[in-house]
């Protein structure tokens, strides 16, 4: 009798790498060789179509690697799998380009990569790569010391290895195939989330989390460093140092934002069985404002809020924990009364929802309650009355549980 297959998933672990000077020089040489290969493959595809109306596939270009390694001895130092990855990356770029063209969009054609936009070496099939004690051994590259904070190799299969250069140094990213974690125990709680700018997140229970405004707080320093870069002569060491300091500031802001959203999404997933959010087109919202100063400020605030990153974190964490994550139509969510369902139009300056039925609440909290109700409708769950805290199902005569929603033990099945 064959054993049932164990559900698996992929998880990436990122470790800081400590490279020697020789290893840094070697990594820089390999980055240049793989970037040149990518640009040459792109040029070949463009010329083949313009001159002969022919298309070159990734498979055809990978077959040419044998000839390239014979004609150019410097490529013999690199493993074959490492040379195949830039060609696969280029093929993926063309697939994305044609997919957007077919859907009616106006995408940009795949571009040549400069040294500033090529910062990773990827072993897609890591034959000869392994993780040892505080060291990662890469095929034909050697051992790299890492600052290891966990051991992901126990019972897992290594799928992919990447050596990545960032503003503050080098990192190793190991992707493993791991057994799917067990679902978290049920809490019987649900939450609706309204995303905004005054309050970054408003919950259906009345909790408001203010917008930390990471970029706004660092804006003065960013402006000063950007002006310093513009004053430096291109190609000089002083400009290189100024660019490096500028990149580290942006990296620091991005890491603070990611840490905050990571903690917030983890807390929400641990405490709730159902998480409801709006289905937002963040790119469309940021581009929809005018080109005046007010519109530019609005775009900066939207991008600084990083709604898309929070939604992405909630989605994959909820899936891993066995929670139900639902995105609903945001239309009129801030205009609808969560108590009686009446649509009452409000100006953006009106921050309090006051309905003729007597229901009064913060505008964003009321929108979060409407979002939660719509999510429960999507899940075909009964709409329980909102209690004083604004949480559906909590405090009502019938407790909100998996069995009480559907009687099948699973949401939405």
N, C-alpha and C positions, 0 to 999 in steps of 0.2 A: 504494500500500500504506500503510495507516495504521500509525503507530508504536504499539508497546505502551504501555499506560498505566503511568506510573511510580508505584510505591507511595508514598503520602504519609502524613504524620502531622501532629499539631498540637503546637505547643510555645509556651509562654508565657514572655515575658521581662519581668522586673520592674525598673524603673528608678526611682530616687529623683527626684522632681520638685521644682523650686525655683520656687514661685509668688510672684508679686508680691502686694502687699496688695490691689490691685484684683482680681486673679485669685482670691485666696482669698475675698474677699467675693462675687464672682460665682459661684464654685463652691458656696459656702454657700447662696446664693439658689436655685441650680439643684437642689441637694439637697433643699431644702424644697419646691420645686414638684413634683419627681418623687415625693417621699414623700407629699405631699398627694394626688397623682393615684392612687397605689397605695391609700391608705386610702379614697379616694372610690370607687374601683372595687370594693374589698372590701365597702364598705357597700352599694353598688348590688346586688351579687350576693346579699348576705344579705337585703336587703329584697325583692328580686324573688322569691326562693324562699319567704320567710315569708308574704308577702302574696298572691302570685299563683301560687305553685308553679311559677315559671318559672326557667329557667337562662340565665345570660348568659355567652356564650363570649368568648374573647379577641378573636376576629375582630369580633364585634358591638361590643365596647367600643372597639376600635381605629377603627372607622368613626365613632364619636362624637367622635374627636379633632378633626375639622374644626369641629364646633359649639363645642367647648370653646375652641379657638383664636380663634374669633370672639367668643364671650362674655367670655373672659378674655384681654385683650391681653398679659398678662405671659407667657403660654405661647407667644406668637409668637416670642419671642427664642430658644426652644429648638428644635433640629432635630427633625424628625418621628421619626427613628429613635431618638432619645434618649427621646422620650415613649412609644414603643411598647414599650420594654424593661421598664418597671415592670409593664405589663399582661401581658407574657409571663412575667415572674417570678411574678406572682400566679396565672396559669393553671397554671404548673408546680407551685406550692404546692398548688393544688386537685387536680391529678392525683396528686401524691404522697399527699395525704390520702385520696382514694378508693381508691388502690391498697392502702394499708395497711388500710383498712376491709375491703376484699374478702378480704385475706389473714388476717383474724381478729384483727388488732392493735387497739389502742385509741389511735390518734393524736390529737393535739391539733388543733383546728380552726385554720385560718389566722388569725393575729392581726394587729391593727393595729400599725404600726411607729411607734415614737417617734423623736425626733431622734437619740437615742443608738444606735439600731439601724438607721440608714440612712446608710451612709458611702461609697457608690460611685455614680459616673455611668458608664453603659455605652453605648458606641456599638456595637450588635450588628452593624450593617452599616455599616462605617466609610467611607462615601462622603464625600470631602472631607478625610479624615484621612490624614496621611502622616508619615513619619519623615525629618527632615532632620539636618544635622550638629548634634549635641547639642541638638536641639529636636524636639518633637512638635507638629504642627499639628493641632488638633481643629476639627471643623466648628462654625462659629458661636461658638467659644470663643476661638480664637487660638492663638498659639504658646506652648508651655511649655518652659522650659529643663529639661533632664534631665541627671543624672550618668550618662553612657552608658559601660558597660563592655564592650559588644560591639555588632557591627552585624548584626542578624538579618535585614535586608531583602534580602540578596543572594540572588536566585533564589527568593524566598519571596513568598507572597501574604498580605497583611494581612486577617485575618478579624474581629478584634474588638479594641476599645480600651476600657480602663477607667481612670478616674481615681479613685483610692481614697485615703481619709483614714485614717491609722493614728495610733497614740499619739505617734509621733515626727515626724509630718509627712505629706506627700502623696507618693503613688507613682503611676506610670503602668505599666499592665500591657498589653503588646502580645502578642496571640495570632496566630501565623503558621501557615500551612500550608506545611510544609517537606518536602523529599524524605526518605523513610525512610532512616535511616543504615544503612551496611553492617554486617553481623554481625561481631562480634569473632572473631578466630581461635580455633580450638578449643584448649583446654588439657588435655583428658583428665582433668579433676578433677571430683569431686562433693563436696557438703557437705550435711550434715543440721544443722538448727538447732533447738535447744530454747530456748524463751523462758521466762524466769523472773524472780524478784525478787531473790534473793540474788546470782545471776549474771544479768545482763540477757540475755546470749546465751551459750549453750554450743554449741560446734561438735563434729561427730563425730570430729574429729582430736584432741580433748582440750583445745582452747583454751577458756578461760573469760574472758569480759569482764564485770567487775563492774558493778553498777548504779551509774551516776553520781549518781543521786538529786538531780536538778536542783532540784525544788521543795522537797525537804527541806532542802537547804542554804540556800535563800533564804526558808525558812519564817518565821524570826524577823523579817526585814525586812518580809515580806508582812503578818504579824500587826500589826506596829507601824503600818504605813501604813493598814491596814484600820481600826484603832481611831481613827487620826487623822481618817479620812474620816467615821466615825460621830459624832465630836465636833463636826464643823463644821455650821453652819447651812445648811439646804438653800437653794440659790439664791444663796449668797454666793460671792464671788470666792475666798475661802480654801478653800471646799469644792471649787470647780472646779480649783484648783491641786493640792489633795490627791488628787483623783480622777485627774488627769493623771499625777501621780507614781506612783500605784498602778498605773495601766494600763501605764506604761513598765516597771515592774518585772516585771509578768507578761509583757510583750512580750520582755524580755531573757531570761527563763527559757525561753520558747517558742523563741526563736531559737537558744539554746545547744543545746537538745534537737534541734531540726531539723538543725543543722549536724553534730552528732555522728552522728545516724542517716543523714544524707546521705552522709557519708564512709564509714561502715560498709557501707551498702548498695552503694555504688560499688565498694568493694574486693572484696566478695563476688561481684558480677557480673563484674568483670574477671578474677577468678582461677578461676572455676568454670563448668563447662558445665551442670551440673544443681544446682539449689538446692531443697532440700526443707525445708518448714516445717510447723508444725501449723496446722490450720484452726480458729482460736479464735473464740469468741463473746465478745469483750472486754467488750461492754456487759453481757451476761448474767453474766459472771464478777464484774464490779465491783458489780452489783446483788444478787448472790447471798449476800453476807455480811450479818450482823446489823446492828442499829442501835447496838450498844454501841461503846465506844471502840476496841476491837480491830478490829471490822468497819470502822469509819470509817478507821482507819489503813491497813487492807488496801486499801480502795478508793482511797485517795490514792496508795498505792504502785503499784497497777495502772495508774491513769491517768497517773501520772508516768512509768512505763516506756514508755508509748505504743507498745505492740505493734502496734496497728492501723496506725500511721503507718509503722513499719518494714516491715510486710508489704506495704503499698501501694507504698512506694518500691521494694522488691525486685521487685514484679510488673511495674511499668511499665518499669523499667530493664532487667530481663531480657528483656522483649518487644522493646525497642528494640535490644538487643545481640544478639538471636538466641539467647539462652540459654533453657533449659527451667526454668520455675518451677512447682513442684508443691506443692499443699497436701494433706495427708493427715489422716485421722482420728486425733485425739490420744488416743483411748481406750486406756488401759493402757500408754501409751508409757513411762511412768516405772516401771511394774511388770514389764515384759517384759525378759527377758535377751536382749541382742543376739547372744549366742553360740549358745545352745541353744534360745531361744524360749520358755522356761518363764516362766510368770507367777508372780511372787513378790511378794506384797503387802508394802508398806513404809509405815511412818508418815511423815508429812511431816518429822519431825525426823531421820529416817535419811537422811544425805546421801551415803552410799557404797553402791553396788550390789555385793553379794557373793552370787554364785550357787553352788549345789552343784557345778556343772560346773567350778568353779575360776576363773571370770571375775570380776575385781574392777575396778571403775572408779567414777569419780564418778557420782553419780546422774543429774545433768543430761547428762553426756557420754554415758552409756548410753542415755538417752532420745533424744538426738540421733542416735545410731547406729541405733536402731530406726526413727526417722522417715525416715532415709535409705533403709533397707531397704524400707520400705513404699512410698516414692516410686519406687524402682527396679522394684518389682512393678507399680505403676501404669503405668509406662512400658514394661512387658513386657521389661525388660532382665534378663539373668541376674544372680543374686545372687552377687557375688564375695565371697570371704572377706575379713574385715577384717584389715588388717595391724596392726603394732604401734602405728601412729599412729591406728588406728581409722578410716581412710579407705577406703571400699570401692573395689576395683579397683586401687588403688595398691600396687604390690609383689606383686600376684598374677601367676600365670603367663600370664594373658591380659590385655593392657592394656584399660582401659575407654575406648572411643572410640565415635564415632557409628556407624561401620561395624560394630564388634564387638557393639554392642547390638542393632541391628535389621537391619543389612545394607542399609539404604535411604538412609543418609546424613542422616537427620533423626530426631530424637527424637520418639517418640509418633505418627509418621505412619502 
